[in-house]
Amino acid sequence: MSATSFTYVQRNRKMVFGPGVRNTLGAEVSELNAQKVFLIIDGGAIALRKSIEDLVGNKLVSTWTDVKQHVPVELAELARNAVTNSSADLVVCVGGGSSTGLAKAIALSHRIPIIAIPTTYAGSEQTTIYGLTGDRHKQTGSDAIVLPRVSLYDAELTVDLPISVTGASAFNALAHSVESLYATGCNPITTAIALEGIRAINLSLPVVMSSPKNIEARAQLLYGAAMSGISLGDTSAGFHHKICHVLGGAFGLVHADAHSVVLPHAIAFNAPVLPFEMAQLAHALDCRQDDVAGSLWDLAKRSGVPSSLAQLGLHRENLAEVATRAAAEIRTNPRNFDAKAIELLLQGAFDGVRPLATN
């Protein structure tokens, strides 16, 4: 058995890994007894439209290509109406986290299953978490129906992903695993999955960045992203994720880029009260325990992703509002905080400075 070509089935979740597994889509549709397929393809995967439509065949009733990040409520309603008009009984989503997010919005309202074909490393196809954005606020929730019944991880579909998107998307996945180490609901099993995801991403991301066409490394990165999604889905989104949700929902920052910038600073904030978790993370990242946050920052720099909120278009005068909004959203965190503490964290992220080692 190849470490990157296998099938895993757990209750109502099936994950199929391997180059070319997209070609099993028709069989997966039949296995779910679906008769009318609503296909979602985002802009980054639009070149796959014809081939995916051919794989679905005569069960295809509609193809939707209007996909936006953070799933605006108005867009979700338009897509839901289209599903109602088509009488679809299955959603197939192809692309990144925004495509999956729109599919989840549809599944939530219509109670129909999803087949996901990720072409980035968002990992959201392995969570029951959904999000909708309106009035500068991203509302998240959890419902078992939005967890895709089948996810097809085909590394061949990721080789043309731009390097800049690859790095940021991988950091999005990395954030899932890292935060799940201390999230509400974490346990030895979720921790083992999270650490495996971190290990796989840390090993494969530098290879992909230097050799973008390396299928084996791309497959390992997809695997790491899937493990990261599972670890987040089986725990909860916390301190870091809530800050990023505010940056995206209220200020329109690209979700993956926000994760890349904020993650090292969020870890630096919590590290002093998480010695055991930092030791685990240091082992997975192969770095010093007192410099985990700095090592994450270094990995981001080597991956060519943005390193400051200023690069993403945020203004310094926005930091106080981000902090206030985030403080109101965060329910639990291992270290006590207030809006001022978050604002100080954000100042470091805004300036793009390397987090200091912790004692």
C-alpha positions as MATLAB code, in Angstrom:
seq = 'MSATSFTYVQRNRKMVFGPGVRNTLGAEVSELNAQKVFLIIDGGAIALRKSIEDLVGNKLVSTWTDVKQHVPVELAELARNAVTNSSADLVVCVGGGSSTGLAKAIALSHRIPIIAIPTTYAGSEQTTIYGLTGDRHKQTGSDAIVLPRVSLYDAELTVDLPISVTGASAFNALAHSVESLYATGCNPITTAIALEGIRAINLSLPVVMSSPKNIEARAQLLYGAAMSGISLGDTSAGFHHKICHVLGGAFGLVHADAHSVVLPHAIAFNAPVLPFEMAQLAHALDCRQDDVAGSLWDLAKRSGVPSSLAQLGLHRENLAEVATRAAAEIRTNPRNFDAKAIELLLQGAFDGVRPLATN';
ca = [
       0.000    0.000    0.000;
       1.300    3.435   -0.904;
       1.275    6.047    1.830;
      -0.450    8.427   -0.581;
      -2.759    6.023   -2.477;
      -5.415    4.437   -0.266;
      -9.082    4.540    0.755;
     -10.360    5.201    4.273;
     -14.002    4.804    5.324;
     -15.332    5.936    8.692;
     -19.064    5.851    9.304;
     -20.450    8.410    6.813;
     -17.035    9.695    5.723;
     -15.061    8.198    2.836;
     -11.649    9.517    1.785;
      -9.944    8.284   -1.369;
      -6.308    9.220   -1.984;
      -4.230    8.747   -5.109;
      -3.321   10.197   -8.491;
      -6.256    9.808  -10.876;
      -8.924    9.049   -8.246;
     -11.120   11.784   -9.726;
     -12.009    9.210  -12.367;
     -14.012    7.284   -9.760;
     -16.459   10.194   -9.407;
     -19.190    8.534  -11.472;
     -19.010    5.399   -9.349;
     -19.154    7.446   -6.134;
     -22.233    9.297   -7.398;
     -23.930    5.968   -8.116;
     -22.926    4.560   -4.726;
     -24.798    7.428   -3.063;
     -27.842    6.638   -5.250;
     -27.886   10.201   -6.552;
     -29.879   10.965   -9.693;
     -29.435   14.743  -10.065;
     -26.037   16.333   -9.485;
     -25.436   20.024   -8.828;
     -21.794   20.785   -9.669;
     -19.835   23.672   -8.118;
     -16.467   24.658   -9.602;
     -14.533   27.718   -8.485;
     -12.350   29.938  -10.647;
      -9.138   28.209   -9.692;
     -10.432   24.877  -10.973;
     -12.462   26.091  -13.947;
     -10.148   24.326  -16.414;
     -11.466   21.039  -15.015;
     -15.091   21.839  -15.804;
     -15.498   19.779  -18.977;
     -13.698   16.714  -17.640;
     -15.673   16.723  -14.375;
     -18.964   17.225  -16.206;
     -18.092   14.236  -18.396;
     -17.404   12.115  -15.319;
     -20.813   12.995  -13.849;
     -22.491   12.257  -17.174;
     -26.225   12.473  -17.707;
     -26.918   12.914  -13.995;
     -25.613   16.485  -14.165;
     -28.462   19.000  -13.853;
     -26.531   22.249  -13.319;
     -23.011   23.680  -13.076;
     -22.399   26.672  -10.782;
     -19.230   28.755  -11.185;
     -19.985   31.906   -9.163;
     -17.916   31.231   -6.041;
     -16.628   33.838   -3.589;
     -14.534   33.544   -0.446;
     -16.237   33.584    2.964;
     -19.565   32.531    1.306;
     -21.610   35.761    1.197;
     -25.186   35.153    2.353;
     -26.626   36.654   -0.833;
     -24.594   34.308   -3.024;
     -25.565   31.309   -0.926;
     -29.245   32.144   -1.379;
     -28.851   32.384   -5.161;
     -27.135   29.002   -5.259;
     -29.753   27.466   -2.974;
     -32.516   28.697   -5.261;
     -30.726   27.138   -8.225;
     -30.545   23.823   -6.376;
     -34.254   24.002   -5.600;
     -35.055   24.694   -9.255;
     -32.872   21.801  -10.414;
     -34.237   19.312   -7.846;
     -30.657   18.179   -7.233;
     -30.080   15.435   -4.681;
     -26.271   15.674   -4.536;
     -23.684   18.463   -4.609;
     -20.238   17.890   -6.108;
     -17.759   20.662   -5.303;
     -14.419   21.065   -7.051;
     -11.802   23.614   -6.000;
     -10.704   25.243   -2.762;
     -12.313   26.054    0.546;
     -14.719   28.593   -0.950;
     -16.194   25.973   -3.277;
     -16.557   23.572   -0.361;
     -18.041   26.353    1.747;
     -20.765   27.056   -0.802;
     -21.535   23.343   -1.054;
     -21.896   23.251    2.721;
     -24.343   26.166    2.652;
     -26.458   24.183    0.187;
     -26.226   20.960    2.176;
     -27.246   22.847    5.306;
     -30.465   24.153    3.775;
     -31.379   21.240    1.481;
     -30.082   18.328    3.597;
     -28.380   16.683    0.629;
     -24.927   15.034    0.573;
     -21.665   16.410   -0.793;
     -18.823   14.866   -2.762;
     -15.718   17.053   -2.525;
     -12.759   17.127   -4.907;
     -10.236   19.504   -3.294;
      -7.695   21.229   -5.530;
      -6.097   23.220   -2.687;
      -5.071   22.372    0.865;
      -7.850   24.081    2.811;
      -8.938   20.882    4.580;
     -12.458   22.210    5.198;
     -13.938   19.158    3.456;
     -13.099   17.197    6.618;
     -15.043   19.359    9.066;
     -18.674   19.819   10.031;
     -18.005   23.560   10.268;
     -19.773   25.964    7.911;
     -19.597   29.736    7.581;
     -21.700   32.480    5.998;
     -20.779   36.157    5.774;
     -23.089   39.168    5.835;
     -22.973   42.698    7.230;
     -19.186   42.435    7.772;
     -19.625   39.433   10.058;
     -18.767   35.779    9.457;
     -21.224   33.495   11.218;
     -19.976   29.954   11.755;
     -21.714   26.838   12.980;
     -21.518   23.069   12.931;
     -23.847   20.465   11.426;
     -23.090   16.845   10.517;
     -24.902   17.184    7.177;
     -22.225   19.527    5.786;
     -19.412   16.977    6.176;
     -18.851   15.608    2.654;
     -19.767   11.946    2.356;
     -16.869   11.403   -0.055;
     -13.629   13.323   -0.609;
     -11.438   12.475   -3.597;
      -7.816   13.562   -3.093;
      -6.190   13.578   -6.515;
      -2.737   15.163   -6.452;
      -2.766   15.476  -10.245;
      -5.310   18.270   -9.828;
      -2.950   20.333   -7.668;
       0.250   20.455   -9.749;
      -0.786   23.647  -11.532;
      -1.784   25.444   -8.328;
       0.288   28.660   -8.216;
       3.122   28.572   -5.719;
       1.754   31.598   -3.846;
      -1.624   29.892   -3.404;
       0.015   26.592   -2.502;
       1.968   28.087    0.390;
      -0.909   30.073    1.857;
      -3.347   27.181    1.472;
      -0.929   24.828    3.220;
      -0.645   27.292    6.109;
      -4.426   27.350    6.326;
      -4.301   23.583    6.850;
      -1.380   23.864    9.256;
      -3.389   26.295   11.377;
      -6.132   23.675   11.741;
      -3.742   21.109   13.192;
      -1.770   23.510   15.343;
      -4.790   25.045   17.032;
      -6.492   21.682   17.532;
      -3.623   20.669   19.847;
      -5.105   22.873   22.573;
      -8.685   23.389   21.363;
     -11.808   22.546   23.310;
     -12.538   18.859   22.767;
      -8.953   17.813   22.069;
      -7.880   14.352   23.219;
      -5.023   11.903   22.509;
      -6.649   10.725   19.269;
      -7.249   14.193   17.823;
      -3.737   15.154   18.910;
      -2.220   12.157   17.109;
      -4.088   13.101   13.934;
      -3.062   16.751   14.265;
       0.600   15.911   14.762;
       0.533   13.606   11.746;
      -0.917   16.444    9.680;
       1.745   18.874   10.898;
       4.514   16.360   10.193;
       3.257   15.678    6.662;
       2.865   19.370    5.812;
       6.230   20.330    7.286;
       8.009   17.629    5.265;
       6.182   18.061    1.967;
       5.649   21.826    1.698;
       9.325   22.745    1.134;
       9.582   20.024   -1.529;
       6.471   21.276   -3.317;
       7.706   24.864   -3.202;
      10.983   23.881   -4.885;
       9.474   21.225   -7.207;
       5.825   22.172   -7.878;
       5.264   19.259  -10.277;
       6.375   16.629   -7.744;
       3.270   14.434   -7.550;
       4.415   12.466   -4.507;
       5.074   15.643   -2.509;
       1.766   17.154   -3.657;
      -0.009   13.964   -2.574;
       1.687   14.078    0.828;
       0.643   17.706    1.224;
      -2.972   16.804    0.392;
      -2.807   14.015    2.961;
      -1.463   16.397    5.594;
      -4.218   18.889    4.818;
      -6.860   16.185    5.192;
      -5.445   15.131    8.580;
      -5.460   18.768    9.638;
      -9.086   19.133    8.609;
     -10.057   16.068   10.618;
      -8.244   17.333   13.708;
     -10.055   20.670   13.556;
     -13.396   19.056   12.752;
     -13.123   16.754   15.767;
     -12.237   19.611   18.140;
     -13.190   23.259   17.654;
     -12.009   26.524   16.141;
     -10.525   28.828   18.740;
      -8.389   31.901   19.363;
      -6.405   31.985   16.113;
      -9.308   30.997   13.858;
     -11.651   33.572   15.357;
      -9.132   36.346   14.689;
      -8.834   35.193   11.081;
     -12.615   35.022   10.718;
     -12.830   38.677   11.735;
     -10.063   39.625    9.305;
     -11.912   37.876    6.494;
     -15.528   38.542    7.380;
     -15.202   42.188    8.419;
     -12.236   43.341    6.344;
     -12.287   41.034    3.330;
      -8.783   39.622    3.737;
      -8.034   36.407    1.867;
      -8.665   33.578    4.330;
      -5.525   31.528    3.679;
      -3.259   34.587    3.634;
      -4.626   35.722    6.988;
      -3.810   32.316    8.488;
      -0.259   32.513    7.140;
       0.365   35.874    8.794;
      -1.442   35.428   12.109;
      -0.573   31.822   13.045;
       3.006   32.409   14.296;
       1.863   35.357   16.427;
      -1.131   33.500   17.877;
       1.136   30.611   18.838;
       3.666   33.011   20.372;
       0.865   34.442   22.524;
      -0.288   31.055   23.839;
       3.081   29.281   24.027;
       3.963   30.356   27.616;
       0.988   28.418   29.031;
       1.282   25.377   26.730;
       4.676   23.762   27.451;
       3.513   20.200   26.727;
       1.783   21.123   23.469;
       4.766   23.219   22.377;
       7.045   20.227   22.986;
       4.808   18.107   20.748;
       4.691   20.801   18.104;
       8.455   21.301   18.229;
       8.988   17.591   17.607;
       6.608   17.614   14.626;
       8.278   20.726   13.183;
      11.800   19.561   14.083;
      12.631   22.796   15.884;
      13.465   24.080   19.371;
      10.591   24.088   21.837;
      11.243   27.713   22.796;
      11.140   28.825   19.155;
       8.042   27.127   17.728;
       6.378   30.413   16.766;
       9.553   31.683   15.138;
       9.969   28.418   13.239;
       6.430   28.732   11.882;
       7.280   32.268   10.784;
      10.455   30.977    9.111;
       8.497   28.262    7.282;
       6.047   30.886    6.046;
       8.890   33.060    4.768;
      10.507   30.113    2.980;
       7.141   29.296    1.427;
       6.805   32.786   -0.028;
       3.511   33.586    1.676;
       2.670   37.076    3.001;
       4.272   37.856    6.347;
       2.386   40.979    7.429;
      -1.189   42.188    7.636;
      -0.050   45.386    5.944;
       0.791   43.319    2.850;
      -2.784   42.034    2.841;
      -4.242   45.528    2.717;
      -5.217   46.029    6.346;
      -4.574   49.471    7.836;
      -2.998   50.056   11.238;
      -6.043   52.014   12.349;
      -8.126   48.849   11.810;
      -6.255   46.837   14.445;
      -8.274   48.039   17.425;
     -11.558   47.123   15.731;
     -10.242   43.697   14.733;
      -9.150   43.094   18.326;
     -12.469   44.214   19.802;
     -14.479   42.081   17.390;
     -12.257   39.037   17.932;
     -12.344   39.353   21.722;
     -16.136   39.260   21.553;
     -16.075   36.124   19.356;
     -13.517   34.000   21.232;
     -15.169   31.769   23.826;
     -12.202   29.829   25.210;
      -8.413   30.053   25.143;
      -5.714   28.506   27.330;
      -4.268   31.938   28.143;
      -6.314   34.827   29.488;
      -6.755   37.677   27.053;
      -8.571   40.911   26.397;
      -8.944   43.158   23.373;
      -5.727   45.007   24.231;
      -3.720   41.770   24.289;
      -5.102   40.812   20.888;
      -4.297   44.264   19.537;
      -0.671   43.898   20.666;
      -0.504   40.514   18.935;
      -1.947   42.069   15.792;
       0.618   44.860   15.840;
       3.373   42.264   15.491;
       1.437   40.567   12.696;
       0.843   43.911   11.003;
       4.535   44.782   11.052;
       5.553   41.284    9.971;
       8.150   40.831   12.708;
       9.463   37.395   13.667;
       7.959   36.304   17.016;
      10.487   36.089   19.824;
      11.479   32.805   21.439;
       9.588   31.997   24.651;
      11.154   31.198   28.023;
];
